[in-house]
Each structure stands twice: as C-alpha cells, then as structure tokens.
C-alpha cells in the first residue's frame, strides 16, 4: 500500500471530493459558545456558536468565531459585554431553537422558552438553567484573513471572564466535575452533537520527575 492509498488527501481550495466537508467533524467535538448579548437599545439576543473555546488561563479569556457580522458580534462591539452559558444535555433542544434565523426584534429567550436571570457585573442576562455562566467584557474583535492576507467575512470575538457562576452541586470537594454538568459538544454534520459522560473518562499525568528522566534517557540511548 502506497502513502497515497493510506490517506485521502486534498487541497481545500480545490474541494475535498467527499459527500460532506470533513473539516468541522475532524476538529471536534467542540464546546458550544451559547452567547447572550444586549443591543444598545436593550433588546436581548441569545445565539450558539460552534467555533468556540478558551484561549487564556490567567486572566481567563474565551472567544468565538462568527461567519458574518451577526447581531451577537454587533451587540458586543457596541456594548462591550456578553455572557457565555454552558449547554447541558437538558438544555440542548432549547439551545437548538436559538440557532434559528429569526427577524430582528424576536427574542430567542422567549422563542426557546428559556428562563433568564440578571447578571451581576454586565448588562446581558444569563441563561438561568445553564449550570455554568461566564460574564465577560470584550477584549478584541479580529477579522480573520486568508493566507494571501485578504480579509474574510468572519470575525473572532474575545472576552475576559469578569465573573463566573458555577452551580454548587458541580463542585465535589472543591473540584469542578465536568461530567456532572452533562455538557453538550458540537460535532460534524448539520445535526451531530455529543454529550460528555463519565464512562468516557481516562486520565494521563504530564511526564515529569523520574518518568521524564527515563524517557529522555531512552531517547538519548536510541540516538
């Protein structure tokens, strides 16, 4: 078997040659950025973003990518504030409702029968039934560019977490229990999601001390 037989290789700019683009299935599953914002005139907005993650530890900075200058980005650009709400399995269907394209002025909170609760230090409301919420203030909005330096119609929004809310039962002996929250993650395809469950957990400690010294010695011997 040749190297070309072992892999399906393609140049993205020329097409992938498959039934569905595999990119977002390969880079996944991904946390969901369920972002609540407030327009300058006080209209609430709630929308999920599948390209979302954490980008810095101290201070905690999270970010999401929006294809197109959508209301969420416009609201954050004008107000400088947003809230991230963790999507649990019990909230998945209601989160999905908020992904619908609706006319300006329609509240996704009302559309999805989602309870809201006031934030403490920012103006946008939190999703009351979300087990974890991060109140954030805008740090950067960056328009992405391609390899030739051309701006593309995608914006990356970053925010610093200025207050976090964690449901108390998710803290076990002072440690956050990821699986107890039942987070839902976005996978590839138009309708694929995964739920994190305890039976999928495995642990690996970073090599250090005697183990790291052994690995280095083995490498030096092999060389």
N, CA, C and O of each residue as an XYZ file, in Angstrom:
892
protein
N       0.851     -1.200      0.000
C       0.000      0.000      0.000
C       0.886      1.250      0.000
O       1.777      1.385      0.838
N       0.638      2.145     -0.930
C       1.418      3.368     -1.024
C       0.884      4.413     -0.049
O      -0.203      4.265      0.510
N       1.667      5.468      0.141
C       1.256      6.553      1.037
C      -0.046      7.183      0.550
O      -0.905      7.540      1.356
N      -0.193      7.320     -0.772
C      -1.404      7.930     -1.319
C      -2.631      7.036     -1.110
O      -3.757      7.530     -1.049
N      -2.411      5.721     -1.003
C      -3.523      4.810     -0.738
C      -3.981      4.887      0.719
O      -5.147      4.629      1.020
N      -3.062      5.244      1.623
C      -3.367      5.254      3.054
C      -4.172      6.477      3.470
O      -4.851      6.453      4.496
N      -4.102      7.533      2.691
C      -4.755      8.784      3.072
C      -5.616      9.321      1.933
O      -5.289      9.157      0.757
N      -6.714      9.961      2.298
C      -7.460     10.789      1.352
C      -6.915     12.204      1.528
O      -7.201     12.861      2.529
N      -6.147     12.662      0.576
C      -5.510     13.971      0.667
C      -6.149     14.922     -0.336
O      -6.520     14.519     -1.439
N      -6.273     16.175      0.052
C      -6.890     17.159     -0.844
C      -6.409     18.558     -0.499
O      -5.931     18.809      0.607
N      -6.541     19.459     -1.452
C      -6.260     20.880     -1.262
C      -7.602     21.566     -1.033
O      -8.416     21.614     -1.956
N      -7.866     22.101      0.169
C      -9.184     22.660      0.455
C      -9.691     23.658     -0.581
O     -10.880     23.672     -0.902
N      -8.808     24.482     -1.100
C      -9.234     25.485     -2.082
C      -9.744     24.853     -3.373
O     -10.450     25.496     -4.149
N      -9.383     23.591     -3.599
C      -9.813     22.897     -4.821
C     -10.961     21.924     -4.566
O     -11.427     21.262     -5.493
N     -11.415     21.832     -3.333
C     -12.510     20.931     -2.989
C     -12.008     19.680     -2.301
O     -10.875     19.246     -2.514
N     -12.865     19.106     -1.475
C     -12.459     17.938     -0.689
C     -12.810     16.610     -1.366
O     -12.272     15.569     -0.990
N     -13.693     16.633     -2.347
C     -14.033     15.419     -3.082
C     -14.861     14.423     -2.298
O     -14.932     13.255     -2.678
N     -15.486     14.849     -1.220
C     -16.304     13.970     -0.377
C     -17.751     14.440     -0.380
O     -18.057     15.524     -0.878
N     -18.628     13.634      0.170
C     -20.044     13.992      0.229
C     -20.265     15.210      1.112
O     -21.084     16.073      0.794
N     -19.527     15.281      2.235
C     -19.617     16.427      3.143
C     -18.209     16.884      3.502
O     -17.297     16.065      3.612
N     -18.034     18.168      3.682
C     -16.741     18.714      4.099
C     -16.385     18.129      5.473
O     -17.159     18.287      6.418
N     -15.230     17.457      5.605
C     -14.899     16.802      6.868
C     -14.297     17.719      7.918
O     -14.099     17.295      9.057
N     -13.999     18.970      7.566
C     -13.214     19.834      8.444
C     -13.807     19.959      9.843
O     -13.114     19.735     10.835
N     -15.104     20.322      9.926
C     -15.663     20.556     11.257
C     -15.982     19.267     12.000
O     -16.282     19.303     13.193
N     -15.922     18.119     11.309
C     -16.051     16.838     12.006
C     -14.706     16.403     12.574
O     -14.642     15.759     13.621
N     -13.628     16.760     11.872
C     -12.290     16.416     12.350
C     -11.923     17.273     13.559
O     -11.409     16.765     14.555
N     -12.185     18.555     13.466
C     -11.903     19.462     14.580
C     -13.123     19.453     15.497
O     -13.889     20.415     15.549
N     -13.282     18.359     16.210
C     -14.457     18.232     17.045
C     -14.412     16.947     17.842
O     -13.549     16.102     17.607
N     -15.321     16.788     18.775
C     -16.390     17.745     19.063
C     -15.862     18.999     19.754
O     -14.801     18.979     20.379
N     -16.618     20.087     19.632
C     -16.192     21.382     20.137
C     -17.181     21.910     21.167
O     -18.382     21.669     21.050
N     -16.688     22.630     22.181
C     -17.609     23.302     23.098
C     -18.508     24.266     22.324
O     -18.135     24.758     21.259
N     -19.664     24.523     22.856
C     -20.621     25.424     22.205
C     -20.582     26.790     22.884
O     -20.701     26.901     24.104
N     -20.415     27.811     22.074
C     -20.475     29.168     22.604
C     -21.916     29.661     22.578
O     -22.371     30.211     21.574
N     -22.634     29.464     23.682
C     -24.033     29.947     23.763
C     -23.972     31.343     24.360
O     -23.856     31.508     25.575
N     -24.050     32.332     23.502
C     -23.712     33.699     23.862
C     -24.968     34.567     23.976
O     -25.768     34.654     23.045
N     -25.119     35.201     25.132
C     -26.214     36.161     25.315
C     -25.650     37.572     25.297
O     -24.620     37.859     25.908
N     -26.348     38.442     24.585
C     -25.936     39.839     24.468
C     -27.158     40.739     24.615
O     -28.298     40.282     24.698
N     -26.872     42.020     24.642
C     -27.928     43.023     24.721
C     -27.606     44.101     23.695
O     -26.477     44.586     23.634
N     -28.591     44.474     22.896
C     -28.371     45.538     21.924
C     -28.296     46.878     22.655
O     -28.711     46.975     23.810
N     -27.774     47.907     21.997
C     -27.699     49.216     22.646
C     -29.048     49.749     23.116
O     -29.112     50.526     24.068
N     -30.147     49.327     22.438
C     -31.475     49.792     22.864
C     -32.157     48.805     23.809
O     -33.341     48.950     24.111
N     -31.408     47.798     24.278
C     -31.927     46.929     25.332
C     -32.591     45.649     24.882
O     -33.200     44.967     25.706
N     -32.502     45.284     23.591
C     -33.118     44.046     23.113
C     -32.189     42.861     23.379
O     -31.019     42.905     22.999
N     -32.694     41.792     24.032
C     -31.840     40.636     24.322
C     -31.631     39.754     23.097
O     -32.497     39.664     22.226
N     -30.477     39.109     23.043
C     -30.157     38.186     21.960
C     -29.443     36.984     22.557
O     -28.635     37.124     23.475
N     -29.746     35.794     22.030
C     -29.114     34.566     22.512
C     -28.856     33.661     21.312
O     -29.790     33.294     20.599
N     -27.580     33.295     21.084
C     -27.244     32.504     19.898
C     -26.077     31.571     20.195
O     -25.169     31.931     20.944
N     -26.098     30.353     19.602
C     -24.986     29.414     19.776
C     -23.970     29.531     18.647
O     -24.321     29.785     17.495
N     -22.705     29.339     19.006
C     -21.609     29.356     18.035
C     -20.775     28.099     18.220
O     -20.335     27.801     19.331
N     -20.554     27.355     17.131
C     -19.868     26.070     17.250
C     -18.351     26.200     17.229
O     -17.648     25.274     17.634
N     -17.833     27.345     16.759
C     -16.395     27.576     16.833
C     -16.128     28.457     18.047
O     -16.121     29.686     17.962
N     -15.908     27.795     19.174
C     -15.775     28.465     20.471
C     -14.766     27.705     21.318
O     -14.659     26.482     21.223
N     -14.022     28.438     22.151
C     -13.124     27.763     23.081
C     -12.520     28.757     24.062
O     -12.777     29.959     23.996
N     -11.693     28.215     24.993
C     -10.924     29.035     25.921
C      -9.558     29.294     25.312
O      -8.996     28.420     24.652
N      -9.012     30.505     25.530
C      -7.753     30.876     24.889
C      -6.696     31.384     25.852
O      -5.541     31.542     25.456
N      -7.046     31.641     27.085
C      -6.045     32.046     28.067
C      -6.525     31.667     29.454
O      -7.721     31.647     29.743
N      -5.538     31.364     30.313
C      -5.836     30.876     31.661
C      -5.953     32.012     32.668
O      -6.947     32.120     33.386
N      -4.901     32.876     32.714
C      -4.898     33.994     33.645
C      -4.483     35.256     32.908
O      -3.320     35.360     32.519
N      -5.378     36.226     32.694
C      -6.802     36.172     33.053
C      -7.549     35.217     32.124
O      -7.094     34.965     31.008
N      -8.688     34.684     32.567
C      -9.443     33.774     31.702
C     -10.052     34.515     30.515
O     -10.814     35.469     30.680
N      -9.699     34.055     29.318
C     -10.214     34.677     28.094
C     -10.836     33.594     27.228
O     -10.214     32.564     26.969
N     -12.058     33.827     26.784
C     -12.750     32.912     25.884
C     -13.037     33.636     24.578
O     -12.955     34.862     24.503
N     -13.373     32.866     23.550
C     -13.655     33.508     22.280
C     -14.491     32.638     21.373
O     -14.545     31.419     21.536
N     -15.148     33.277     20.409
C     -15.954     32.552     19.430
C     -15.820     33.223     18.078
O     -15.543     34.419     17.977
N     -16.021     32.425     17.044
C     -15.905     32.903     15.677
C     -17.281     32.972     15.035
O     -18.070     32.032     15.135
N     -17.566     34.083     14.380
C     -18.852     34.286     13.712
C     -18.633     34.471     12.221
O     -17.929     35.390     11.802
N     -19.233     33.603     11.421
C     -19.205     33.779      9.972
C     -20.282     34.794      9.615
O     -21.473     34.489      9.672
N     -19.872     35.974      9.256
C     -20.799     37.075      9.024
C     -20.900     37.956     10.259
O     -20.741     37.494     11.389
N     -21.163     39.218     10.023
C     -21.291     40.199     11.118
C     -22.712     40.112     11.670
O     -23.583     40.900     11.302
N     -22.932     39.152     12.551
C     -24.270     38.883     13.086
C     -24.592     39.797     14.269
O     -23.730     40.517     14.774
N     -25.867     39.746     14.701
C     -26.314     40.607     15.797
C     -25.463     40.439     17.044
O     -25.181     41.411     17.744
N     -25.047     39.189     17.326
C     -24.245     38.947     18.527
C     -22.971     39.772     18.501
O     -22.649     40.444     19.481
N     -22.245     39.730     17.396
C     -20.994     40.483     17.290
C     -21.274     41.980     17.305
O     -20.561     42.741     17.959
N     -22.292     42.396     16.598
C     -22.631     43.820     16.560
C     -22.975     44.338     17.959
O     -22.561     45.433     18.341
N     -23.726     43.554     18.711
C     -24.083     43.964     20.069
C     -22.846     44.084     20.952
O     -22.701     45.050     21.702
N     -21.954     43.094     20.858
C     -20.752     43.114     21.687
C     -19.853     44.281     21.294
O     -19.274     44.943     22.156
N     -19.737     44.531     19.990
C     -18.901     45.637     19.524
C     -19.399     46.978     20.084
O     -18.602     47.862     20.399
N     -20.726     47.115     20.203
C     -21.298     48.376     20.673
C     -21.340     48.481     22.197
O     -21.151     49.566     22.747
N     -21.586     47.360     22.884
C     -21.759     47.413     24.341
C     -20.547     46.937     25.129
O     -20.376     47.302     26.293
N     -19.699     46.115     24.492
C     -18.505     45.622     25.158
C     -18.749     44.514     26.157
O     -17.894     44.249     27.001
N     -19.905     43.854     26.082
C     -20.246     42.850     27.091
C     -20.972     41.656     26.476
O     -21.674     41.794     25.474
N     -20.794     40.474     27.089
C     -21.582     39.302     26.723
C     -21.486     38.285     27.839
O     -20.687     38.428     28.764
N     -22.323     37.240     27.739
C     -22.305     36.138     28.710
C     -22.215     34.831     27.930
O     -22.936     34.626     26.954
N     -21.321     33.951     28.374
C     -21.304     32.584     27.846
C     -22.068     31.692     28.800
O     -21.882     31.772     30.014
N     -22.934     30.834     28.255
C     -23.763     29.924     29.037
C     -23.478     28.488     28.603
O     -23.612     28.161     27.423
N     -23.090     27.638     29.532
C     -22.797     26.245     29.200
C     -24.074     25.526     28.785
O     -25.111     25.663     29.432
N     -23.992     24.760     27.705
C     -25.140     23.982     27.223
C     -25.054     22.575     27.800
O     -24.136     21.823     27.474
N     -26.004     22.222     28.651
C     -26.099     20.861     29.185
C     -27.062     20.055     28.314
O     -27.769     20.608     27.471
N     -27.076     18.747     28.531
C     -27.963     17.890     27.727
C     -29.421     18.299     27.902
O     -30.197     18.238     26.948
N     -29.801     18.712     29.103
C     -31.193     19.091     29.349
C     -31.574     20.385     28.628
O     -32.757     20.681     28.463
N     -30.573     21.151     28.201
C     -30.841     22.411     27.510
C     -30.603     22.325     26.001
O     -30.812     23.303     25.283
N     -30.167     21.161     25.520
C     -29.739     21.048     24.124
C     -30.824     21.432     23.126
O     -30.559     22.174     22.180
N     -32.030     20.940     23.327
C     -33.104     21.229     22.374
C     -33.455     22.713     22.378
O     -33.734     23.294     21.329
N     -33.440     23.318     23.554
C     -33.752     24.753     23.614
C     -32.617     25.579     23.013
O     -32.862     26.605     22.378
N     -31.385     25.136     23.212
C     -30.267     25.804     22.555
C     -30.432     25.754     21.045
O     -30.183     26.738     20.350
N     -30.858     24.585     20.539
C     -31.019     24.421     19.101
C     -32.052     25.395     18.534
O     -31.900     25.878     17.412
N     -33.091     25.682     19.297
C     -34.107     26.650     18.855
C     -33.466     28.017     18.634
O     -33.828     28.732     17.700
N     -32.515     28.379     19.493
C     -31.903     29.702     19.384
C     -30.949     29.812     18.199
O     -30.456     30.899     17.901
N     -30.682     28.681     17.512
C     -29.828     28.736     16.325
C     -30.603     29.174     15.092
O     -30.003     29.452     14.054
N     -31.918     29.240     15.187
C     -32.750     29.605     14.038
C     -32.538     31.064     13.651
O     -32.324     31.925     14.505
N     -32.600     31.324     12.351
C     -32.525     32.696     11.860
C     -33.894     33.342     12.015
O     -34.852     32.950     11.348
N     -33.983     34.318     12.886
C     -35.274     34.974     13.162
C     -35.153     36.462     12.866
O     -34.049     37.007     12.871
N     -36.285     37.127     12.607
C     -36.242     38.563     12.339
C     -35.706     39.345     13.534
O     -35.854     38.927     14.682
N     -35.087     40.477     13.250
C     -34.591     41.347     14.309
C     -35.755     41.743     15.226
O     -36.839     42.083     14.752
N     -35.526     41.697     16.502
C     -36.565     42.043     17.465
C     -37.221     40.835     18.105
O     -37.882     40.965     19.135
N     -37.048     39.649     17.507
C     -37.587     38.425     18.105
C     -36.610     37.939     19.175
O     -35.424     37.758     18.897
N     -37.101     37.728     20.388
C     -36.254     37.287     21.489
C     -36.082     35.776     21.457
O     -37.061     35.032     21.511
N     -34.837     35.328     21.370
C     -34.572     33.883     21.405
C     -34.890     33.302     22.773
O     -35.231     32.123     22.876
N     -34.786     34.101     23.816
C     -35.177     33.630     25.142
C     -36.652     33.216     25.135
O     -37.007     32.148     25.634
N     -37.505     34.072     24.563
C     -38.932     33.768     24.501
C     -39.208     32.639     23.527
O     -40.030     31.765     23.798
N     -38.514     32.657     22.383
C     -38.738     31.648     21.344
C     -38.450     30.241     21.874
O     -39.181     29.297     21.573
N     -37.385     30.108     22.661
C     -36.994     28.802     23.170
C     -37.516     28.498     24.565
O     -37.133     27.494     25.165
N     -38.398     29.368     25.093
C     -38.922     29.208     26.451
C     -37.776     29.042     27.444
O     -37.751     28.115     28.254
N     -36.832     29.971     27.351
C     -35.611     29.925     28.162
C     -35.685     30.992     29.247
O     -35.891     32.174     28.972
N     -35.514     30.547     30.475
C     -35.541     31.477     31.600
C     -34.234     32.260     31.671
O     -33.153     31.701     31.483
N     -34.344     33.544     31.942
C     -33.162     34.380     32.100
C     -33.041     34.857     33.538
O     -34.012     34.865     34.295
N     -31.843     35.248     33.891
C     -31.599     35.810     35.215
C     -30.579     36.929     35.064
O     -29.682     36.825     34.228
N     -30.691     38.011     35.860
C     -29.775     39.136     35.691
C     -28.328     38.744     35.992
O     -28.063     37.910     36.858
N     -27.414     39.352     35.270
C     -26.001     39.206     35.574
C     -25.628     40.162     36.696
O     -26.401     41.055     37.045
N     -24.448     39.973     37.256
C     -24.014     40.801     38.379
C     -23.207     42.011     37.954
O     -23.347     43.089     38.531
N     -22.347     41.836     36.932
C     -21.451     42.937     36.576
C     -21.546     43.361     35.114
O     -20.937     44.361     34.732
N     -22.295     42.629     34.283
C     -22.548     43.050     32.905
C     -24.051     43.141     32.690
O     -24.829     42.627     33.495
N     -24.453     43.780     31.627
C     -25.884     44.007     31.398
C     -26.626     42.840     30.748
O     -27.786     42.614     31.092
N     -26.017     42.081     29.819
C     -26.762     40.958     29.243
C     -27.149     39.929     30.309
O     -26.401     39.681     31.255
N     -28.323     39.344     30.135
C     -28.815     38.345     31.081
C     -28.112     37.012     30.889
O     -27.557     36.733     29.826
N     -28.144     36.190     31.937
C     -27.634     34.821     31.877
C     -28.796     33.862     31.615
O     -29.954     34.198     31.861
N     -28.475     32.665     31.113
C     -29.476     31.606     30.998
C     -29.612     30.979     32.380
O     -28.675     30.356     32.880
N     -30.768     31.143     32.987
C     -30.947     30.758     34.384
C     -30.696     29.276     34.634
O     -30.179     28.907     35.689
N     -31.056     28.424     33.677
C     -30.934     26.979     33.885
C     -29.607     26.418     33.398
O     -29.380     25.212     33.492
N     -28.733     27.262     32.883
C     -27.401     26.793     32.497
C     -26.583     26.544     33.765
O     -26.607     27.366     34.681
N     -25.859     25.424     33.833
C     -25.135     25.106     35.057
C     -23.882     25.957     35.292
O     -23.389     26.032     36.418
N     -23.372     26.591     34.250
C     -22.204     27.465     34.378
C     -22.399     28.663     33.457
O     -22.822     28.520     32.310
N     -22.084     29.844     33.976
C     -22.185     31.051     33.154
C     -20.960     31.922     33.409
O     -20.516     32.069     34.547
N     -20.423     32.492     32.344
C     -19.303     33.421     32.437
C     -19.764     34.803     31.983
O     -20.165     34.979     30.833
N     -19.707     35.775     32.878
C     -19.940     37.153     32.479
C     -18.631     37.702     31.921
O     -17.584     37.589     32.557
N     -18.694     38.301     30.723
C     -17.470     38.684     30.016
C     -17.516     40.129     29.541
O     -18.575     40.691     29.263
N     -16.321     40.704     29.461
C     -16.144     42.012     28.835
C     -15.220     41.857     27.638
O     -14.230     41.127     27.685
N     -15.561     42.554     26.575
C     -14.845     42.467     25.308
C     -13.379     42.868     25.461
O     -13.063     43.876     26.094
N     -12.483     42.063     24.872
C     -11.071     42.439     24.796
C     -10.652     42.738     23.352
O      -9.915     43.692     23.105
N     -11.120     41.924     22.399
C     -10.752     42.128     20.994
C     -11.817     41.566     20.065
O     -12.469     40.569     20.375
N     -11.984     42.224     18.919
C     -12.698     41.646     17.782
C     -11.734     41.670     16.606
O     -11.252     42.733     16.215
N     -11.456     40.506     16.046
C     -10.452     40.382     14.993
C     -11.107     39.817     13.736
O     -11.707     38.743     13.779
N     -10.995     40.534     12.619
C     -11.466     39.985     11.353
C     -10.381     39.057     10.801
O      -9.222     39.453     10.677
N     -10.763     37.831     10.473
C      -9.802     36.847     10.003
C      -9.369     37.132      8.564
O     -10.080     37.766      7.785
N      -8.160     36.630      8.245
C      -7.617     36.792      6.900
C      -7.191     35.435      6.355
O      -6.904     34.510      7.115
N      -7.154     35.328      5.014
C      -6.670     34.092      4.415
C      -5.154     34.161      4.246
O      -4.524     35.141      4.646
N      -4.573     33.123      3.656
C      -3.117     33.033      3.551
C      -2.520     34.147      2.702
O      -1.334     34.450      2.826
N      -3.332     34.760      1.838
C      -2.866     35.859      0.995
C      -3.081     37.221      1.630
O      -2.819     38.255      1.015
N      -3.567     37.215      2.884
C      -3.769     38.473      3.585
C      -5.087     39.147      3.296
O      -5.321     40.267      3.749
N      -5.958     38.484      2.546
C      -7.266     39.065      2.237
C      -8.223     38.865      3.409
O      -8.304     37.766      3.958
N      -8.942     39.906      3.796
C      -9.922     39.806      4.874
C     -11.091     38.945      4.422
O     -11.573     39.073      3.296
N     -11.542     38.062      5.314
C     -12.702     37.225      5.013
C     -13.851     37.629      5.931
O     -13.640     38.290      6.948
N     -15.056     37.229      5.568
C     -16.249     37.662      6.302
C     -16.467     36.825      7.561
O     -17.546     36.271      7.772
N     -15.435     36.742      8.388
C     -15.507     36.008      9.649
C     -14.793     36.822     10.716
O     -13.699     37.340     10.493
N     -15.429     36.927     11.882
C     -14.877     37.716     12.970
C     -14.707     36.862     14.216
O     -15.601     36.100     14.583
N     -13.547     36.996     14.867
C     -13.250     36.319     16.120
C     -13.415     37.322     17.247
O     -12.780     38.376     17.253
N     -14.274     36.986     18.200
C     -14.543     37.868     19.333
C     -13.981     37.247     20.605
O     -14.285     36.100     20.931
N     -13.158     38.013     21.320
C     -12.561     37.551     22.567
C     -13.092     38.374     23.738
O     -13.330     39.575     23.611
N     -13.272     37.717     24.867
C     -13.709     38.423     26.056
C     -13.077     37.859     27.312
O     -12.846     36.654     27.411
N     -12.798     38.730     28.270
C     -12.267     38.297     29.558
C     -13.420     37.972     30.505
O     -14.381     38.732     30.618
N     -13.308     36.840     31.176
C     -14.327     36.449     32.162
C     -14.129     37.307     33.399
O     -13.102     37.210     34.070
N     -15.121     38.154     33.705
C     -15.020     39.041     34.865
C     -15.819     38.530     36.056
O     -15.633     38.998     37.179
N     -16.713     37.566     35.814
C     -17.387     36.875     36.909
C     -17.894     35.533     36.402
O     -18.456     35.442     35.310
N     -17.691     34.489     37.208
C     -18.128     33.140     36.848
C     -19.168     32.657     37.839
O     -19.099     32.975     39.027
N     -20.140     31.883     37.348
C     -21.184     31.291     38.179
C     -21.210     29.788     37.917
O     -21.434     29.364     36.783
N     -20.985     28.983     38.943
C     -20.965     27.525     38.830
C     -22.006     26.949     39.777
O     -21.988     27.246     40.971
N     -22.902     26.138     39.262
C     -23.907     25.509     40.131
C     -23.197     24.701     41.215
O     -22.286     23.925     40.927
N     -23.624     24.890     42.462
C     -22.875     24.371     43.605
C     -22.691     22.861     43.580
O     -21.657     22.363     44.026
N     -23.680     22.115     43.065
C     -23.561     20.650     43.089
C     -22.531     20.112     42.106
O     -22.230     18.919     42.120
N     -21.982     20.985     41.244
C     -20.948     20.555     40.309
C     -19.559     20.603     40.931
O     -18.585     20.169     40.315
N     -19.464     21.131     42.154
C     -18.191     21.200     42.852
C     -18.122     20.069     43.865
O     -18.889     20.043     44.828
N     -17.207     19.139     43.650
C     -17.045     17.972     44.521
C     -15.696     18.088     45.213
O     -14.644     17.987     44.581
N     -15.745     18.302     46.521
C     -14.507     18.515     47.289
C     -13.678     19.649     46.712
O     -12.450     19.586     46.670
N     -14.375     20.686     46.268
C     -13.697     21.859     45.736
C     -13.202     21.729     44.313
O     -12.512     22.621     43.820
N     -13.540     20.627     43.631
C     -13.104     20.398     42.252
C     -14.323     20.344     41.336
O     -15.299     19.651     41.624
N     -14.253     21.079     40.236
C     -15.351     21.086     39.276
C     -15.455     19.738     38.585
O     -14.471     19.235     38.043
N     -16.648     19.153     38.602
C     -16.893     17.844     37.977
C     -17.489     18.072     36.584
O     -18.669     18.393     36.442
N     -16.655     17.902     35.575
C     -17.075     18.187     34.200
C     -18.274     17.346     33.779
O     -19.235     17.869     33.216
N     -18.219     16.045     34.051
C     -19.273     15.163     33.548
C     -20.591     15.382     34.265
O     -21.650     15.161     33.676
N     -20.557     15.811     35.525
C     -21.798     16.024     36.268
C     -22.656     17.103     35.619
O     -23.881     17.077     35.731
N     -22.013     18.055     34.938
C     -22.763     19.111     34.247
C     -23.425     18.605     32.975
O     -24.354     19.242     32.478
N     -22.970     17.469     32.431
C     -23.554     16.926     31.205
C     -23.402     17.837     30.018
O     -24.371     18.047     29.288
N     -22.189     18.406     29.783
C     -22.049     19.355     28.672
C     -22.256     18.698     27.317
O     -21.889     17.542     27.107
N     -22.843     19.448     26.414
C     -23.086     19.015     25.041
C     -22.065     19.701     24.148
O     -21.791     20.891     24.301
N     -21.502     18.935     23.209
C     -20.480     19.446     22.305
C     -20.939     19.309     20.865
O     -21.689     18.394     20.525
N     -20.486     20.214     20.031
C     -20.858     20.210     18.605
C     -19.904     19.323     17.827
O     -18.689     19.401     18.007
N     -20.447     18.487     16.971
C     -19.640     17.618     16.119
C     -19.875     17.990     14.655
O     -20.491     19.013     14.359
N     -19.380     17.151     13.742
C     -19.548     17.449     12.329
C     -20.959     17.149     11.854
O     -21.760     16.548     12.569
N     -21.244     17.580     10.633
C     -22.572     17.345     10.079
C     -23.559     18.397     10.539
O     -23.273     19.150     11.470
N     -24.709     18.461      9.906
C     -25.680     19.504     10.220
C     -26.425     19.281     11.528
O     -27.081     20.199     12.020
N     -26.340     18.081     12.105
C     -27.174     17.805     13.277
C     -26.475     16.951     14.335
O     -27.148     16.363     15.181
N     -25.149     16.868     14.309
C     -24.439     15.953     15.199
C     -23.911     16.649     16.444
O     -23.277     17.701     16.368
N     -24.186     16.040     17.587
C     -23.713     16.529     18.883
C     -23.235     15.340     19.708
O     -23.594     14.193     19.439
N     -22.413     15.636     20.724
C     -22.002     14.619     21.682
C     -22.210     15.148     23.096
O     -22.135     16.351     23.348
N     -22.474     14.220     24.009
C     -22.549     14.555     25.429
C     -21.362     13.911     26.136
O     -21.055     12.743     25.900
N     -20.695     14.670     27.004
C     -19.598     14.113     27.790
C     -20.180     13.285     28.920
O     -21.034     13.757     29.671
N     -19.710     12.033     29.041
C     -20.196     11.129     30.082
C     -19.019     10.544     30.855
O     -17.903     10.460     30.343
N     -19.283     10.142     32.088
C     -18.232      9.647     32.968
C     -17.569      8.392     32.425
O     -16.381      8.180     32.670
N     -18.304      7.546     31.689
C     -17.715      6.292     31.212
C     -16.714      6.513     30.079
O     -16.053      5.567     29.651
N     -16.596      7.735     29.592
C     -15.618      8.039     28.552
C     -14.328      8.644     29.133
O     -13.387      8.938     28.396
N     -14.299      8.822     30.433
C     -13.159      9.484     31.072
C     -11.937      8.579     31.150
O     -12.055      7.404     31.498
N     -10.764      9.119     30.829
C      -9.489      8.467     31.165
C      -8.513      9.569     31.550
O      -8.686     10.726     31.167
N      -7.489      9.203     32.309
C      -6.566     10.204     32.838
C      -5.129      9.912     32.398
O      -4.730      8.755     32.268
N      -4.366     10.975     32.174
C      -2.933     10.883     31.891
C      -2.247     12.042     32.594
O      -2.648     13.195     32.435
N      -1.222     11.742     33.365
C      -0.440     12.782     34.011
C       0.686     13.223     33.075
O       1.253     12.404     32.352
N       1.001     14.496     33.090
C       2.101     15.005     32.277
C       3.418     14.397     32.766
O       3.666     14.376     33.972
N       4.274     13.898     31.850
C       5.550     13.316     32.278
C       6.401     14.330     33.038
O       6.552     15.473     32.607
N       6.957     13.900     34.177
C       7.829     14.763     34.968
C       8.655     13.890     35.905
O       8.400     12.693     36.035
N       9.639     14.489     36.553
C      10.440     13.770     37.535
C      11.148     12.566     36.950
O      11.735     12.640     35.870
N      11.088     11.441     37.681
C      11.789     10.220     37.278
C      11.286      9.690     35.936
O      12.066      9.193     35.123
N       9.977      9.804     35.714
C       9.437      9.304     34.442
C       9.986     10.095     33.268
O      10.360      9.515     32.248
N      10.039     11.412     33.404
C      10.567     12.243     32.325
C      12.054     11.953     32.107
O      12.516     11.891     30.968
N      12.799     11.776     33.195
C      14.230     11.462     33.073
C      14.428     10.140     32.343
O      15.344     10.009     31.531
N      13.573      9.157     32.628
C      13.664      7.864     31.953
C      13.398      8.003     30.457
O      14.116      7.422     29.643
N      12.380      8.762     30.093
C      12.048      8.945     28.683
C      13.190      9.638     27.937
O      13.515      9.268     26.808
N      13.791     10.636     28.567
C      14.905     11.343     27.931
C      16.095     10.409     27.763
O      16.762     10.419     26.728
N      16.361      9.586     28.808
C      17.486      8.651     28.733
C      17.270      7.630     27.630
O      18.207      7.291     26.907
N      16.045      7.137     27.493
C      15.741      6.174     26.433
C      15.932      6.782     25.061
O      16.413      6.116     24.144
N      15.554      8.056     24.912
C      15.712      8.731     23.624
C      17.188      8.918     23.296
O      17.604      8.733     22.152
N      17.974      9.285     24.300
C      19.412      9.509     24.080
C      20.092      8.192     23.703
O      20.994      8.171     22.866
N      19.652      7.091     24.328
C      20.222      5.779     24.012
C      19.893      5.362     22.586
O      20.734      4.817     21.871
N      18.632      5.634     22.181
C      18.202      5.279     20.829
C      18.959      6.075     19.772
O      19.237      5.568     18.685
N      19.293      7.336     20.101
C      20.038      8.161     19.138
C      21.475      7.670     19.009
O      22.255      8.239     18.246
